[in-house]
Each structure stands twice: as C-alpha cells, then as structure tokens.
Amino acid sequence: MAISLADTQRPEPVKPVSNRVRAWRRFARNRLAVVGLVIILGFLVLAVFAPLIAPYKPDAANFALAFHPPSAQHLMGTDDLGRDVLSRMIYGTRSSLISAVAIVAVGVGIGVPIGLVSGYYGGLLDDVIMRLVDSGLAFPGLVLAMAMAWVLGPSLFHAIIAIGVVTIPQFARVTRGQVLEVKSRQYVEASQCLGASPLRIMFRHILVNIATPIIVVATLTIGSALLSVASLSFLGLGPPPPAPNWGEMLQAGSEYLTNAPWISLFPGIGIFLAVLGFNMFGDGLRDVFDPNH
C-alpha cells in the first residue's frame, strides 16, 4: 500500500498559553492602560534617579533669578525665591509617590484584616464592624483627613496617617464583600474539616484567592491618594517648606498666576499626569482580571 507524504506529516501539538501570557496580551490590547503604565514608569524613574536627573538642588535659592521664565537654563523657570522649578518638580515626584504608596499601605494593612475578620466570622461581630466602617464612609474623605492633619500638625508623616486612616473603610468594605463570596467554597470548607485554624484559613486560603480585586483597588487608590496629599499640602497641612512637594508648589505659585504662571502650571500638570496614569493603569488591571466587570 502506498503511503502518501501527507500521511507522514503530523501536525505539531499546540503549546498551551499560560495565564500570565494571556493576561499580558489582554492588558497590551488596552492602549490607555499601556499609556498609564508608561506614565507611571516615567515618574518612577524621576523619583529613583532624582539626584542624577535634577539640574540643580531643589532648595538652592538665587534671588537674582526670581521669577525667571522658562529658558534653556531653567526649562520650567524659577519661583519667587529663584529656585529651579524643574528640580523641585523632580524631587517632588519622589515625595508624592512615597507618600501615596505609604497611604495605600496603611489602608491595606489595616482595612484588609478588618474585612477578613468581619466577613469570615459574620454575625454580631460583622454587624458592629460594618456599622463602624459605614460611619467612616459617611464622612467626606478629604474633610476628615484635613481635620486629622490639623489636629496632628503639618508634616508629611501626619498627612500620610490622616489620609491612610480615611482609606481603611474602603479596603475593609471591598475585602469583606470578597470574603463573603468565597468563604463557602469547597476549599475553605475542606480546610475547616481538616482542623485548620481560622487565622490560617483567612490568610492562607481566602486572602490568596481575593488578592486580585484588592490589588486593583489599591492601584486606583494611589491616584486619589496623590491628589489628597497635594490638596493637604496646598492647604498648608502637608510637609512644611522648603521640602519640595507638588501641592506646596501649587499653592506658592497661586499668588503669582498673572506674572509667573509657570510656578503653578507645571506642578498642576504633574499632579494631573500622575493621577491619570494610575487611574488608566488600574482600569487596565481591572479589565485583565475581570473582563466582564
């Protein structure tokens, strides 16, 4: 019997695509999310390499160059004290990103355990915790943060604590909702039957499986945290001068909008781009992990 050439050529088996590759492809198709990631990476580079990138020291004053407009020597001009706006913008990036990440860390570190305990145990404990969380959500976040920062005193650390406390109810509410959804699944019931402690079940089995929505919320919260820090600094409740901070730069330049608009313009653009970048990136992560949201 003759054997044709087609019979001897077997198709090669198709390699399965990993979940990571599939997730990255879905993320890469979202152009706005990719743009947001590029913006975030750009600000991270500025924050990490600020001493190498900044052309001048951020607190180096030169009254002879006060209100100098943007030029080849000072790309973003100078402020009322003759300090280079570009250098202060670069160093302000470091301060803003660190404070925003620290704020989210406070919210996640306290809010997530509260939500885990509330959702897992339920009953009266859940009712009491959730009423306290609802009370926190009832207050306007920025107003509550302003009140706390005013009581604690103006400093970057106090601003982080004040805004971080405001974010706790949000993470507690999100975590509790996810726990209620997964705590009745078979792997949780199997762990309970095997005698695993509630602490192990909450952090080893439940938290691992609900980490994705928490990460997405945390990414989106970084953008709002940046805006809140800038708002407190604008009101004089952030780090005191001469520490470079976008909100403080925006406030200092607001007195000279007619004669030297660049002092406030560039910090405002920086805040806008940073918040926009984190929001677009967070939306992209949400599309990757929850395409049917």
C-alpha positions as CSV (number, residue, x, y, z in Angstrom):
1,M,0.0,0.0,0.0
2,A,1.4,3.4,-1.0
3,I,1.8,5.9,1.8
4,S,1.4,9.5,0.8
5,L,3.6,12.3,2.1
6,A,0.7,14.0,3.8
7,D,0.1,10.9,6.0
8,T,3.7,11.1,7.3
9,Q,3.5,14.8,8.3
10,R,1.7,15.1,11.7
11,P,0.8,18.5,13.0
12,E,2.9,19.6,15.9
13,P,1.0,19.8,19.2
14,V,-0.1,23.4,20.1
15,K,1.6,24.6,23.3
16,P,-0.9,25.9,25.8
17,V,-0.8,29.6,26.5
18,S,0.0,30.4,30.2
19,N,-2.3,32.6,32.2
20,R,0.4,35.2,32.6
21,V,0.9,35.5,28.8
22,R,-2.9,35.6,28.2
23,A,-3.2,38.3,30.9
24,W,-0.4,40.4,29.4
25,R,-1.9,40.1,25.9
26,R,-5.2,41.3,27.2
27,F,-3.5,44.2,29.0
28,A,-1.4,45.1,26.0
29,R,-4.6,45.4,23.9
30,N,-5.8,48.2,26.2
31,R,-3.8,51.2,24.8
32,L,-4.9,53.5,27.6
33,A,-3.6,51.1,30.2
34,V,-0.3,50.8,28.4
35,V,0.0,54.6,28.3
36,G,-0.8,54.7,32.0
37,L,2.0,52.2,32.7
38,V,4.4,54.3,30.7
39,I,3.5,57.4,32.7
40,I,4.0,55.5,36.0
41,L,7.3,54.2,34.9
42,G,8.4,57.6,33.9
43,F,7.6,59.1,37.3
44,L,9.3,56.2,39.0
45,V,12.5,56.9,37.0
46,L,12.3,60.5,38.1
47,A,11.8,59.6,41.7
48,V,14.6,57.0,41.9
49,F,17.2,58.9,40.0
50,A,16.2,62.4,41.1
51,P,19.8,63.4,42.3
52,L,21.1,62.4,38.9
53,I,18.4,64.0,36.7
54,A,17.7,67.2,38.6
55,P,19.9,70.0,37.1
56,Y,20.0,72.0,40.4
57,K,19.5,71.3,44.1
58,P,15.8,71.7,44.9
59,D,16.3,74.2,47.8
60,A,19.1,76.3,46.1
61,A,17.8,79.9,46.1
62,N,19.0,82.7,43.9
63,F,17.1,85.9,44.4
64,A,18.7,87.4,41.3
65,L,16.9,84.8,39.2
66,A,13.5,85.1,40.9
67,F,10.5,84.7,38.5
68,H,12.8,83.8,35.6
69,P,10.6,82.4,32.8
70,P,11.3,79.1,31.2
71,S,14.5,79.1,29.2
72,A,17.4,76.9,28.2
73,Q,19.0,77.4,31.6
74,H,15.8,76.7,33.5
75,L,13.4,74.7,31.5
76,M,10.5,75.3,33.7
77,G,11.6,78.7,35.0
78,T,12.2,79.7,38.6
79,D,9.9,80.5,41.5
80,D,9.7,83.5,43.8
81,L,13.0,82.6,45.6
82,G,14.9,81.9,42.4
83,R,14.7,78.1,42.8
84,D,14.6,75.9,39.7
85,V,11.1,74.7,39.2
86,L,12.2,71.6,37.2
87,S,14.5,70.4,40.0
88,R,11.7,70.9,42.6
89,M,9.3,69.0,40.4
90,I,11.6,66.1,40.1
91,Y,12.3,65.9,43.8
92,G,8.6,66.4,44.5
93,T,7.9,63.3,42.4
94,R,9.8,61.2,45.0
95,S,7.9,62.8,47.9
96,S,4.5,62.4,46.2
97,L,4.9,58.7,45.2
98,I,6.3,57.6,48.5
99,S,3.5,59.3,50.4
100,A,0.8,57.8,48.1
101,V,2.2,54.3,48.4
102,A,2.5,54.7,52.2
103,I,-1.1,55.8,52.3
104,V,-2.3,52.8,50.4
105,A,-0.1,50.6,52.7
106,V,-1.9,51.9,55.7
107,G,-5.3,51.3,54.2
108,V,-4.4,47.8,53.0
109,G,-2.5,46.8,56.2
110,I,-5.4,47.7,58.5
111,G,-8.5,47.6,56.3
112,V,-7.9,44.2,54.7
113,P,-7.5,42.3,58.1
114,I,-10.7,44.1,59.4
115,G,-12.6,43.0,56.3
116,L,-11.3,39.4,56.6
117,V,-12.4,39.1,60.2
118,S,-15.7,40.7,59.6
119,G,-16.6,38.6,56.5
120,Y,-15.3,35.3,57.9
121,Y,-17.0,35.4,61.3
122,G,-20.1,37.2,60.4
123,G,-22.9,37.6,62.9
124,L,-22.9,40.3,65.5
125,L,-19.2,41.0,65.0
126,D,-19.8,41.7,61.4
127,D,-22.7,44.0,62.1
128,V,-20.6,46.0,64.6
129,I,-17.6,46.3,62.3
130,M,-19.6,47.2,59.3
131,R,-21.5,49.9,61.1
132,L,-18.2,51.5,62.1
133,V,-17.0,51.2,58.5
134,D,-20.2,52.8,57.3
135,S,-19.7,55.6,59.7
136,G,-16.2,56.2,58.3
137,L,-17.6,56.2,54.7
138,A,-20.3,58.6,55.7
139,F,-17.8,61.5,56.2
140,P,-16.3,63.2,53.2
141,G,-12.8,61.7,53.0
142,L,-10.8,64.9,52.3
143,V,-12.6,66.8,55.1
144,L,-11.9,64.1,57.6
145,A,-8.3,63.9,56.5
146,M,-8.0,67.7,56.8
147,A,-9.4,67.6,60.4
148,M,-7.0,64.9,61.4
149,A,-4.0,66.6,59.8
150,W,-4.9,69.8,61.5
151,V,-5.0,68.1,64.9
152,L,-1.7,66.2,64.3
153,G,0.1,69.1,62.9
154,P,1.6,69.9,59.4
155,S,4.1,67.2,58.3
156,L,4.3,64.6,55.6
157,F,4.1,61.7,58.1
158,H,0.9,63.2,59.7
159,A,-0.6,63.7,56.2
160,I,0.1,60.0,55.4
161,I,-1.5,58.9,58.6
162,A,-4.6,61.1,58.2
163,I,-5.3,60.1,54.6
164,G,-4.4,56.5,55.2
165,V,-7.0,56.2,58.0
166,V,-9.6,57.6,55.6
167,T,-8.8,54.8,53.1
168,I,-9.3,52.0,55.7
169,P,-13.1,51.7,55.4
170,Q,-12.8,51.4,51.6
171,F,-10.5,48.4,51.8
172,A,-12.4,46.8,54.7
173,R,-15.6,47.0,52.7
174,V,-14.1,45.6,49.5
175,T,-12.4,42.8,51.4
176,R,-15.4,41.8,53.3
177,G,-17.5,41.5,50.2
178,Q,-15.0,39.2,48.6
179,V,-14.7,37.1,51.7
180,L,-18.5,36.6,51.7
181,E,-18.3,35.4,48.2
182,V,-15.5,32.8,48.6
183,K,-15.8,31.5,52.2
184,S,-18.5,29.0,51.3
185,R,-16.4,27.4,48.6
186,Q,-15.2,23.8,48.9
187,Y,-11.5,24.5,49.5
188,V,-12.4,26.7,52.5
189,E,-14.8,24.0,53.9
190,A,-12.1,21.3,53.3
191,S,-9.6,23.4,55.4
192,Q,-12.2,23.7,58.2
193,C,-12.8,20.0,58.2
194,L,-9.0,19.3,58.4
195,G,-8.9,21.4,61.5
196,A,-7.1,24.4,60.1
197,S,-7.2,27.5,62.4
198,P,-9.4,30.4,61.4
199,L,-6.2,32.6,61.1
200,R,-4.6,30.2,58.7
201,I,-7.8,29.8,56.6
202,M,-8.3,33.6,56.3
203,F,-4.7,34.5,55.3
204,R,-3.6,31.3,53.6
205,H,-6.7,30.3,51.7
206,I,-9.1,33.2,51.5
207,L,-6.8,36.1,51.2
208,V,-4.7,34.5,48.4
209,N,-7.9,34.0,46.3
210,I,-9.2,37.5,46.8
211,A,-5.9,39.4,46.3
212,T,-6.7,40.4,42.7
213,P,-9.6,42.9,43.4
214,I,-7.7,44.3,46.3
215,I,-4.6,45.0,44.1
216,V,-6.8,46.7,41.5
217,V,-8.5,48.9,44.2
218,A,-5.1,49.7,45.7
219,T,-3.7,50.8,42.3
220,L,-6.7,53.1,41.8
221,T,-6.4,54.4,45.3
222,I,-2.8,55.5,44.7
223,G,-4.1,58.1,42.2
224,S,-6.6,59.5,44.7
225,A,-4.0,59.4,47.4
226,L,-1.7,61.6,45.3
227,L,-4.5,64.1,44.8
228,S,-5.3,64.1,48.6
229,V,-1.7,64.7,49.6
230,A,-1.4,67.6,47.1
231,S,-4.6,69.0,48.5
232,L,-3.4,68.9,52.1
233,S,-0.1,70.4,51.1
234,F,-1.9,73.2,49.2
235,L,-3.8,74.0,52.4
236,G,-0.6,74.1,54.4
237,L,-1.2,70.7,56.2
238,G,1.5,68.7,54.4
239,P,5.3,68.8,54.7
240,P,6.4,72.3,55.6
241,P,8.7,74.3,53.3
242,P,11.3,74.1,51.9
243,A,10.6,70.4,51.2
244,P,9.6,70.1,47.6
245,N,6.0,69.0,47.2
246,W,3.7,69.4,44.3
247,G,0.8,70.7,46.4
248,E,3.0,73.2,48.2
249,M,4.5,74.4,44.9
250,L,1.0,74.8,43.5
251,Q,0.0,77.0,46.5
252,A,3.2,79.1,46.4
253,G,2.6,79.8,42.7
254,S,-1.1,80.7,43.1
255,E,-0.1,84.1,44.3
256,Y,1.8,84.9,41.1
257,L,-0.6,83.5,38.4
258,T,-0.6,86.7,36.5
259,N,3.2,87.4,36.4
260,A,4.6,83.9,36.7
261,P,2.0,81.2,35.8
262,W,4.7,78.6,35.3
263,I,5.3,78.2,39.0
264,S,1.8,76.6,39.4
265,L,1.3,75.3,35.9
266,F,4.0,72.6,35.9
267,P,3.1,71.2,39.4
268,G,-0.5,71.1,38.3
269,I,0.4,69.2,35.1
270,G,2.5,66.8,37.2
271,I,-0.4,66.0,39.5
272,F,-2.8,65.6,36.6
273,L,-0.5,63.2,34.7
274,A,0.3,61.1,37.8
275,V,-3.3,60.7,38.8
276,L,-4.3,60.0,35.2
277,G,-1.5,57.4,34.8
278,F,-2.5,55.4,37.9
279,N,-6.2,55.5,37.0
280,M,-5.6,54.3,33.5
281,F,-3.3,51.5,34.8
282,G,-5.8,50.5,37.4
283,D,-8.6,50.3,34.8
284,G,-6.3,48.1,32.7
285,L,-5.7,45.7,35.6
286,R,-9.4,45.5,36.2
287,D,-10.0,44.7,32.5
288,V,-7.4,41.9,32.7
289,F,-8.6,40.3,35.9
290,D,-12.3,40.9,35.4
291,P,-13.2,41.2,31.7
292,N,-16.9,41.1,32.4
293,H,-16.9,43.9,35.0
